[in-house]
Amino acid sequence: MGESMEITEAIKHIIDGNAILFLGAGFSADAINIDEKEMGDAKELSYKLCDEMNIDRSDDLGRVSQYYINLNKDNEQALVEKLQNSFICKSYRKHHEIIADLPWKRIYTTNYDDVFEKASRVTKYNRIAKTLSNSTENISNTDNVIHLNGYIRTLDVNKLENEFKLITRSYMIEEFKGSNWYGLFNLDISNADAIIFIGTSLKYDIDLQRIFFSYKEIRDKVIFIDKEMVTGEKIDIIGDSSKNELGRVFKIGVENFAKEIEACSLHYKKNEQPFKFRCFLHINDREFEYSKVDIRSLWDLLVIGKIKENVLYSNYTNNKYIFERDKSNEIEKALNDEHSKVIIVHSNLANGKTCFVKYFSENLKKKGNVFFLDRCLDYIDREINEISKIKGMKYIIIENYNYYLDILKKFKPFINSDYKFILTCRTYINESVYYKLNNLMGINENEKYEFSLNGIGENERKHIISLLDESNIWSDLDVDNVDKKNYLIKKICHDNLADVLLYIVKSEVVSSKIKELYEEIAKSDIKKRLLLGVIINTSTPLDLKLSDLILVLGMDNLSSQIKRDKYLNELVDIEENNIKSKSSIFSKNIIATQNLSKDILSIMKDMIINASKLRYGKGNMNILRQLISISNINEILDYKNKQVKRDVVEYFDELKNFNYYKNNNFFWLQYAMACLDDKQYDRASKYFDISYKKSFEKNPNFDTYQIDTQYARYLLEKATYTDEYNDNSYEIFKKAHNILVSTLQKKRGQSYYVFRQVPTYYEFIQKHISGMLSKEKNDIKTLCEEMKEKIEEYLQKNKKRDLEGSVKSAMILLDKCIREIFMSVIE
C-alpha cells in the first residue's frame, strides 16, 4: 500500500490540472436555494415529505418519494417542484467560488444541484452540466460537471424514473457502467494524480462506494474533505473506516479546504512543462537529418525488413526507398470522407503493412497531428487523455490492432469528427476481429473502411524492380532483363510481395548468410530456444514481453552476453522488455530450410506446459488458446507439407490429456481440423463429436458456428476424397450446404468463415460430376447459385470493405461450378 497523500500535495496536483473532483451533498450544504434556505442534503427533503404525509420520518428519499407518488399520481409534478425549490441554487459561498476557480481535470457529482455550475460562472471556466444520457463527444473541448444521479435544471416528470436517480426503481450503478461515461471515468481514475472527494457520504452514495472499492492501488492519491467535527458529535466509525480504506480523510470542512487552496496558491504556480509522450510517437515532432538511399539501406529494407527512419524521412516523396502503394489514393479518399473514423489496412505476413503506414504517416503530418502507438506503458491512459485535448485533426496509427483492442476501447469516450484511426492487421486475423470494432469504439459500419495490401499492381511492380536493381540483389538470379523480372514477380511470385521477398531470401547470397547465422546461434541451446520462441511469439497473436517469453520458455533470465550476441541480434530485436523477430521472411526461411517444424512444435508444447502452471494470468491463458489454433500454426510452419501436417496431428496427440484441454471445446475443434487437414477423416469425425459435446456441456445454447462450418467442410472433403459417388453423395452435399447457409444466418458478421469452404464445392463437383444424374446436377447447380446469391448480398452490404481472398475466390469457383454443371447437362 502506498503512502497516503498530504493535502498540500493534492492541491498542487489540482493547480497543475491533474486532479479529478467528486462532490457529495456536503459540498453544497450551505449554499442557499430558491426557498431562501440552506440546501442541506436529501435527508432533509425526505423528512419534509414524511411530515407532510404524517408518517414516521425516514432518511431514504428514494423510498419516501416512491410512497409519495403512489399516494397520488398528481404528486409527481409536486415532487418535481419540491426538488427544484430544494436544489436550485440562488446564491453560494466564497469557498464554492474558490474551489470552482481551479483547472479540474473532470468533476463528477452525485448531487442534483447546480451550485458548482453557478459558482463557475464568475471564474474563467464555463462549466456545462452533463448527465448519463448525454454523449461524451467533444468532452475534452469543454469543461463539464457530470451528474451521475441527474441534474436539477433539466428535471421534469418524465425524468424522475430514468435520468434522475431518485426513485428506488432507478439503478445508477448499472446505467453508469453501461454508458460511455464509465469508460471516461476509468481513464480519469487512472490518469489523475489526485482524486478529491468533498462532502461525500459513503453511507448514502453506496453506488459510488461499490465502484471505488473495485479499483486497486488508488489509496495514495485519494483524499476526503469532510465536515469539521462539532464538540460532542458522534464519530461515524464505520463510515470513516470505509473512507480510510480508499484514501486519507481530512475533517476540515469545505471552507477551510478553500483557505488551504488560497494559501498554497500564493507560493505554488502551475507546472507549464510540455507533455512528453512515451507510448505514442508524435510524428509531427520528429525531424531527421538528410540521408540518401544507399545499397546498405535497400538491402536491410528488402532482405531483413529494417526501416531506417532517416532514409524514409528524406526520400518519402521520390519512391527511391519506400514507394507509394497503389491503394494510397483510395485510402486518402476514405480518410477525406467526413463520416469515416476507422481505416483498416490488412495483408498477409510480409506484404508491406509497416512500410505503408510509415510512409503514409509522413503525408498525414500535413493534415493534422499524427500519433503512432509505439509501446504500452502504465501511463498510456494519460497519453490518450492528452491527445484528446489537442485541437484539430488527430490521426491515430496502431499496427497489429488485434493486440490492442483494450487501447482502442480507451479512446471510445473521446472519438469525434476530429479523430481518424489507421489500423493494421494480418488478413486472417482481421477477418475474425473486424466485427468487434463497432461496439468497442462506439462506431457504426458506415464509419469504417477496409483495404488490402495483398497483391502487387503494375506501378508497384515497376518500383520493386527499380529497388531490386539499385540494391544489386538480382546479381545471382537469372533475371537479366525487365521481361524476366516482370515474369518472376507476376507469374512465379503471383504478384505477392512476400513471395518476392522469400524468393530473394532463397537466393544463394542471402540464404547462405541466413544459414551461417542460424548455425552459429544453434551452437547454443539457449540461443536456439530463444530464437525459436521469438519466432513463435512474433508469428502468432501472443505479444509476450521478453520477461514473459523467458518465463514460458522455462529459461532463466538472459545474460547481457546473450542479449548482445552479434548473431542473435542479426535476427532478433531486443529493446528493454520488448523482443521480436526482425524479419518474418527470415523466420519462415530458417524453419523451412533447417527442418525445424518438430523443434517449433516441441517448444510450443513446452510453452503450453509452463503457461498452464501459471494459467490464471491473462497472457498465459492466451498462450493456451493461441498455440493450438490451426490458423496460427499455419502462420509459423510450412503447413502445405504433408509431413508437417502429420507432425501437427502428433502435437495434438501429446496435448489431448492436459487438464486444461480435456473439456475445452476449442481444443477438440482444432484437433479435428488438424486430422481433417491430414485427411484422417475417421478421427476428425470423432473429435468433431467431442467438440459439440463439450460445447453444449459448457452452455446448452452455445453458438457452434465455427464447429458447424468445419463439420460441413469435413462432410464435403470426405465425400470427395474417400467415397465413390453413390446414392447418398448428393444428400451429403446438400446437408453440408444447408449447414453453411444456416451458419451464415446465425453469424452474419463472420461470413468469410463460411465462404472459405466454397473450394470444397468445386472439388466435389470435379470429382463426381461424371457420376451424377441430370436432376442431381441441376439441384447442386441451384445450391451453388444460392451460395453465390449469399456472397453477392454480403458484398453489397460491405461496399467499404476491400474484400479479397476467400470471398473473391468463392465467387470465381462458384461460377466455375455453375458453368461446368451447365455444360455437362444435356437438355
N, C-alpha and C positions, 0 to 999 in steps of 0.2 A: 504494500500500500504506500503510495507516495505521500510526501509531506503536505499538510493542509495549507491553503492559500491565506496569506495575510491580506487585510482589507486594502492596504496601500498598493500592494502588488496588483490586486484585482482592478483598482481604479486606474492604474497605469495601462492595463490592457484595454479598459474601456476607452480611454483617451486615444489609444492607438487604433481604435476601431476593430478590435479583435475579441469583443465580448458580446454575448447574447443575454437578453433580459427576459426574465419570466415574472410577470406581475400577477399577484393574487389580490384578494379583496382588501388586505391590509394597506396596500399602496394608496387606494382611493378613499379609504375610510373617512378621512377628514375633509374631503372635497365637499362642496355644497351642491345639492341637487335642486331641481326646479320647485320642490316643495319647501325650499329655504331651510333644509335640514342637512346635517352631515350624512353622507351616504351610508356609513356603517357597512354591513355586509348582508348577504342573502338571508341570514338568520333573522334579522330584524324585520324584513318584509314578511317572512314566514310567520313570525309572532303576530304581526299586524293582521294577516289573513285569518289566523286562528281566532283572534279576539273578535273579528267581525263575524265569524261563523259561530261564535260562542262555543268553541271546543277547546280541549286541552292543548296547550302550546306544544309545538314541535319545531325543531330547527331544520327539518328536512323540507326545503322549499319545493322540491320536485313532487313529493307525495302530497303535501298540503295543497299545491296548485292543482294537481290532478283531482283531488277531492272537491276543491272549489269549483272547478269546471263541471264535474259530474253532477253537482247540485243543480246547476242551471247552465244550459249551453250558452246563454247570453253573457255569462260570466267571462267568456273568452276575451271579448273586447275590453271588459272592465279590468281583467288581469293585465292585458297589454298596457293600458293606461297607467295602472299602478306601477308596473315595471318601469315605464318611461319616466314617471314622476320620481321614482326612486333612484334611477341610474343615469339619467341625462344630466350632464354637468352644467351648472350655472356659473360656478367660479371655483378656482383651485388655489392652492397654496404656493408660496415661493419655492418650497422644496420640490414640488412637482415640476416646476419650470426648470430648475437646475438639473434634475435628472433627465428631463426630456431634451435638454440642450447638449446632448452628448452623441458622438457618432456610433451608436449601437449597430452592430452587425445585423441584428434582427431582434424584433420584440415580439414575444408570444405572451398571451394572457388568457386566463380562464375567466376574466371579468367581462361583464356585459357593457360596462360604462365606457364613456368617451373622454375620460379625464386626460389620458396621455395624449390623445389626438388634439384636444383643446389646448393643453399646455405647450404642445409642439408648435402651435401656430405663431407664437411670438418668438420662436427660435428660427434658425436657418433651415430647419428640417420640416418640410411639408408632408407629414405622415398621413398615409391613406389606410383606412381600416379595411381588412380583408377577413373573410370567413372561409370555412372549409368548402363552401360551394363556389368560391371564386377560383379562377385559373391562376396558376403560378407563372404564366407567361409574362415576360418582361419584369420579373420580380427583382432582378438586380439593378434595374434602372430607376427604381422608385424606393422611397422609404416607407415601410409598411408596419402596421400593428396587426398581428394575426390573432384574431379572436377565436379560440378553439370552441367556445360554448355559444357563440353568436354575438351579434353587435346590436346594441340598443337602438341606434339610429335607423337601422333597416328593419326593425321588428314590426311585424303585423300578425294578425290572427293565423294566417297560413303558415307562418314560420315557427309557430310555437312548438310543433311536433317534429320538425325536421332540422332546419338550420339552427334554431335557437334551442340550446341544450338545457332544458328546464324540466320538462315532464319526464317521468321515470321511464317512459317508453323509448326515450332517446338514449342512444348509447354512443357517447363521444369517442371512446377509445376505438371501437370497431370502425366508425366512419373515418376517423383520423388516420388509422393505419391503412385504410383502403384508398386514401387520397394521395394526390401528387405532393401535398404539403408534407406528408410523412417522409418522403424521400428527401425533401429540402431540410426537414428537421434533423434527419440523420446526418446530413452533411454539416449542418450548423453545429451539432454537438461535437462532431469530430474535428471541425475546423477551429472552433472557438478556443482561445487561450484562457478565457474565464467565462463562467456561467453564473449569472447573478439572479437569485430569487429574492423578490421583495414582497413581503406581506402574504406569503403563501401558507396555507394550512394543509398539510398532507392528510389531515383528517377529512377535510371536505373535498380537496382536489385529489380524490382517490384514484381517478383515472390517470392523472399526471404522475402520481406516486408509482403506479404499476409500470408505466412506460419507463420512468427513470431508473427503476431498480433493474431493468433489463440490460442497462449499459454497464460495462465494466470499466474500471480504471479511470473514472472521471472525478473521483473524490478530491484529487489535488488541484482541481480548477473550479470547484463549486463553492459558493458562499451563500448563506441565507441571511437576509436582513429582516429581523423580526422586531416586533414592538418592544419597547422598554418594559421591564418588569415593574409593576406598581407594588409598593410595600403591602405585604400581606397576601399578594396574589399567589395562587397555587401554580406550581411548575407543572407543565404538561410533560410528564416523564416519558410517556410512550411517543408523543409527537416529536420531542427533542431527540429521542433515541433514533427515530427513523431518519431525521434530518442529518444527524451526525454520521450515519452510515453513508450518506450521499456526499457530505461536504462539511464545511465549518459554519457554525451558527454564531451570528453577532446580534445580540439583543440590544440594539441601539436606537431603533426606530427610524422611520423614513427621514425625518427632519435632520437628525444627527448624521445620517449617511450622506445627505446633501452637503452638510458642513464639512465632512471628511473630503468630499469631492472638491469643494471650493479650496480647501487648504492644500490638497495635492496639486491642483491645477496651477497654483501660484509658482511652483518650482519645477513642475514636470511638463515638458512640451512633447507633442506628438512625434513619434519616430517617423521621419519622412524618407527613409531609405527605400529605393525602388524594390519591388518584389522580385525575388530571384527564383526562376523556375528550375526545378531539378528533375522532375518526372517527364515534363513535356519540353521538347526543344522548341523555342520560339524562333522559327526560321527567319523572321524579319530582322532579328537582332544579330544574325550571323554574317560575317564577312570573311573572305579568304583572299590570300594573295594569289595573283595570277599564276596559273600553272598550265603549260601546254600539254597536249596529249603526246605521250611517247610510247614506245613499244612495250615498256615495262608495265605502264598503267593499263594498256589494252590487254596484255597477257593476263594480268591479275583479274581484270574485269571478266574476260571471256572464259578463262580456264578455272579460276577459283571463286569467281563471283564477288571479288572485293571491289567496292566502290570507293574511289578516292574523292572526297568531298570537294577539295580544292580544284581538282580537274573538272569535276561536274560543274561547279560554280563558274569556272572560267570558259566553259565550252558548251553550255546548255542550249545555245541558240544556233550552233553550227552543225549539229548532228555528227561531229567527229568523235564523240565519246559515247554518251548515251543518246540514242536517237529518238525522235518523236514517233510514237506509235500511231498507227492508222486510226485507232479509236479515239485519239485525243480530241478531235473536233466534236465528235458525238458527246464525249464526256463533258467538254466545255459547254456545249449547248444544254445539256442536262443541268449543269450547275447554274446556268443562267435562268433556268425555269424558276420563277418566283415561288412555286409551290414545292420545289424539291428540297429535301432535307438530308437524304442519305444517298450516297453513290457507292455502290459495291463494285469493286474490281476483283475478279477472280480468275484463277488459271490453275493448271496443274503444276506440279513441282517443277521449279527451274524454268518457268516460261516468262519471267521478267516482271513480276509484280513489284518487287522492291525497286528495281531500276525505274519503272514507270512512275511510282509515287514520288521518288526522289527528284526525278526530272520535273514532274508536274508541279511539285510544291514550289519550285523556283518561279514558275509562271503565276502561281496563285498569290505570291507576295505583292504583286502589283494591284491586287483587288482587295486585300484585307490582311488581317493577322492570321498567320499560319502556325498551327501547333502540331508537332509530331510527337506522338507518345513514344518515349524512349525507354522508360523503366517505371516500375510500380514501387513506390516507397510509401511509408506510413502516412505522409502528409499529402498524398495525391488529392484528397478531398479539398484541401485548402487551395490547391492549384486550380482545380475545377471551378471553385468559387471565384478566384481571382480572374480567371478567363472570362467569367460571366460579367465582370464589371467593365471590361474593355468595350469601348464604343465601336460601332461599325461591324463589318462582316468578320466572322470568325470561322476559319476552316480547320477542322479537327481531323488529323490523319492518324488512323490506327491500323497497323499491319496485323494480320492474323487475328482479326477481331473476335473470332470464336474463343480465344483465350481471355478476352477482356469484356465479356458481357456484363459483368458486375460494374465495370468502369462506365460503360455506356449507360447503364441504369442510373448512375450517379448524375449524369448530365440531364436526365429527364425533366427535373423541375425548371431548368433554365432554357430549354430548347425553344427558340422562337425564329422569326424570319431572318435573324442575323446569324444563324448557325447553319453550317453545311458540314456534313461528315463524309469523309472519303475513307472507306473501309476496304481492306483487302482480305482475301481468304483463299485457300485452295478450293478448287471447284467442287470436289466431292464432299468436303466439309460444309461449304456454303449451302449446298442443297439441303442439308439437314438442320441448319441453324437460321437460315434466312427468314423463315416464317416467325421466329421468336422476336424479331426486332420491333414489330408493331407495338406489342404490349410493353415490351421492355423500355422503349424510348418514348412511348406515347404518340406514335405517328401512325399514319394510315398508308395503305398500299400505294395510293397516288403520289405519295411523297418520297417514294423510293425508286431509284433506277439501278439497273444491274448491267455490267459489261464484262465480257470475257476477253482475255488476252491470249487464249489458246488459238494457235494458228498464226501464220505469217502472211501478210499481204504483199503485193508486188513491190510497193515502195520500201517496205520493211526488208524485203529480200535484198534489194539493192544496197541498203545501209549495212546489212550484215556482211555482205560480200566485201564492201569497202573496208569495214573494220577488220575483217579477217585478212584482207590484203595488206593493210597497214601494219598489222601485228606480226606478219610473216608466219602465221600459224598454218597456212596452207602448205608450207615448204615440203613436208614429207608426204603429202597426199597427192594423188594423181588427178589434180584439177587445175590444169594449166591454162584454161580459158574460161570466159564468162559462161558459155553454154554448159560446160561441165559443172561449174559451180552452181548454176541455177538448177541443173538436174539433180545434183546432190541434195540441195535444200528442199526442192519441191517434191521429188519422187522418192529418193532414198530416205529422207528425213520427214517426209509427208508434211512439209511446211510447219514443222513443230520445232520451236526454238530449243526446247530441252533435248530433243533428238539430235539437233545440230551440235549442241554443246557436248553431248555424250559421244557423238562421232569424233569430235575433236579430241576428247579425253582418250579415246581409243587409239589415237594416232601414236606412232612409235615414240615420238619425243615426249609427249605428255604421259602416256601410260607407263613408260619406263621410269619417269620421275615419281609417279604415284607408287609404283611397285617398290622403288627404293625407299620411299618414306615409310610405307607400311612395314617393310621387312625390318627397318631399324626400330620402329615402335613395337613390333611383335616380339622383339628380343626380351622385353619386359612384360610379364603377365599383367602387372598393374596398369601399365600404359595401354596395353591392348584392350584390357577390360574397360578402362576409362573411355577410350576411343569408341568402342562399340556401344557403350552406354550412352555416349553423346549422340551417336548416330540414331539410336532408338529414340532418345529424348527429342531430337530435332525433327525427326521424320513423323512423329505422332503428336497428338494434342496433349502432351504431358506438361510441357513448360515448367520443368523442375529447375529450381535453383541448384547451384553447384553443391551446396551443403546437403540438400535433399537427395540429389542424384548419388552422391557418395554413400549416403546412408542406405539407400535401397540397393545399391550395388554391393553392399556388405564390405565396404572398404574403410580403412582408417582415414583420417584427414590427410590430404595430399601434402607432400613436402613441397617446399618452394622450388626444389630442384626439378621435380616433375612438372610443376606449373611453368617453369622456364625452359623446358625441354624443346630444343630447336626443331626437332622432327614433329613432335606433337603440335607445336604452335603453327606449323605449316598447314595443318588440317583443322585445328580447333581454336576457337576464340575463347579466351578466359579473361573476363573483366570483373573484378570484385567478386560478387557471388553469382555472376551470370556465366553460363557456358553454352556454346552452341557450335555446331559444325560449320566450317567456313563455306563449304560447297556441298550441296545435295548431290550434285553430279559426281564429285569425287567419292562421296559416300556410296552411291549406287555402284560405281565402278569397282571400288575396293571389295564390296560384298560379293559382286558377281565374279570378278577375276580371281579372287583369293578363296572362292568356295566357302564363304563364311556363314551360309544360311543356318547351319546347325549351331554354330557358335552364337549367332544372334538369338536364336530361339532358346538356347540354354541360358543366356544372360537374361532374356525376358522372363524366363521361368524363375530365375534367382531373384529378380526384381519383384515378382509377384509374391514369392515366399517371404521376402523381407518386408514388403509392404503389408502383407496380411498380418504380420506380427504387430504392426502399428496402424491397423486398418481404420481406426476411428478418426484419423485425420482426413481432411477433405482431399488433400493431394494424394494420399495413399489409396483412398477409395477410388480415385480417378485412375490410378495405375491398374488396379484390379479390373477395371472395366475396359480401359483403352487397349491394354495389351492382349486382350482376347478378341478384339474387333478385327474381323477379316479385312475390312477396308483399310485399317491401319497396317496390318501385316502386309497387305498388297503394296503399300507405300514404301515399305522397308526392303522387302525381298523381291527377287525376280519370280513373281508368282505365276508366270506363264510356264515355267519349268516344271515338268512332271515330277521330278524328284523332290523339288521344293514343296509341291502340293502334298506329297506323301509325308514329308518331314513335318509339315504343319499339322496334319492329322495326328501324327505321333506326339506332337507338342500338346494337343488337346487330350490325347490319351493319358498323358502324365499329369494333367491338371484336374481331371474329372473327379478325383476323390478329395480334392481340397474342400474343407468345410464350407468356405465362402461360396463355392460354385455348385455344391451338391443340389441346392434348391433354387439356383439362380436361373430364371428363365432365359435371360440374355445369353448366358454361357451356353446353354443347350441349343439355342438357335445358332450361335456362331459355330458350334461343334457340328451341327447338322450341315451348315453351309460349307465347312471345310471338307466334310465327307462328300457333299454334292460336287464340289469343285474337283475332287479326286475320283469322281464317278463311282463312289461306293454307295450305291443307292439304297441297299438294304439297311445299312447303318444310318444313313441320312433319315430314312423314314422313321426309324426308332427314335432318333433324337428330336425330330420334329414333334413326335407324340409327347415326349417328356417335356419339351418346351411349352407346349399347350397346357399340359397338366400343371406344371409349376406356375404358369401364368394365372390360371383360374384358382389355384390354391392361394395365391397371393391376393387375388381380388376377383370375385365371380364376374365382375363387369369389366375386367381388364381388356384394353383395346389391343387386339392381336394383329394389327395391320402389318407389322414387319414380318411376323411368322407367316401370316396368310400369303403375303407376296412371295416369299421364298418357297413356301409349300407349293404354290402354283407353278413356280419355276421347276421345282422337283418333279411334279406330275408331267410337265411337258418334256423335260430332258429325259426322264426315264422312258417315256413313251417313244422318244426319238431314238435313243442310243441303245436300248436293251430289248425292245419289243419289235416284232414284225407287225405290220398293220393288220388289225383284226376288227371284229365287230364292235369291240369296246373302245377302239382308238379315238373315234370321233367324240364319244361321250367323255373321255378323259380330257380332250382338247376343250370341249365346251365347259367342263367343270372348272378347269384352270382359268379359262377366260372369265367365267362368271365370278370366280373369287377375286380376280384382278379388278373387274368393274365394280364389284361391291366395295373393295378397298378404296377405290377412287372416290366413291360416295362418302365413305367414312372419314377419309383423311385427305381432303382436297389440297391442303397446304403442302403435302409431300407427294404430289402426283408423280414426280420424277422417279420415285422409288418403284412405281408400277411400270412406267414407260421403259425402264431399264430391262424389263423382262421380255419385251417385244421381240428381240432377236430369236428367242426360242420358238416363236410363231413360225418364223421363216425357216428355221432349221427343221421343225416338224413337217412343214409342207414340202420342203426339198426332199426329205427322206421318204415321205409316204404318198406323195401326190399320185404316183402311178397306180397305187392300190386302192384309191378312193373311188367310191361310187359318185356319179354325177350329182346326186342330191346332197351327198356329204360335202362335196366340193363347194356347191352353192351355199350350203349352210355355213361352212367355215369362212367363205368369202364374206358372207353377211356379218359374221362375228368380227372379222378384220375391219370391215367398214365401220362397225360400231366403235371399235377401239380408235380408229382414225378420227371419227367424229369427236371422241373424248379429247384427243390431243388437240384438234383444231379449236375446240371450246377452251381448252387450257391456254393455248397460245393467244386467243382473243382476249382472255382475261388478264394476260400477263404481257401486255404490249411493251411495257417499260423494262422488261427483263430481257437481257441478251442471252436467250436460251440456245443451247447447243448440245453437243454430246448425245446423251440418252434420248432427248426429245426429238432432235432432228434425225438422228439415226432411226428412231422408231418410225417416223413418218416415211422415210425412204424405204424401209423394209416392208412396211405395210402396203405401200404402193406396189412393191415387187410381188408381195404375196397375192394381192388382188389381181395383178396383171397375169401372173403365172397360172393362177386358177382359171381366170377368164380364157386364156389361150389354150388351156387343156380341156375345156368343156366343149364337146361337140353338140351344137344345138340340134 
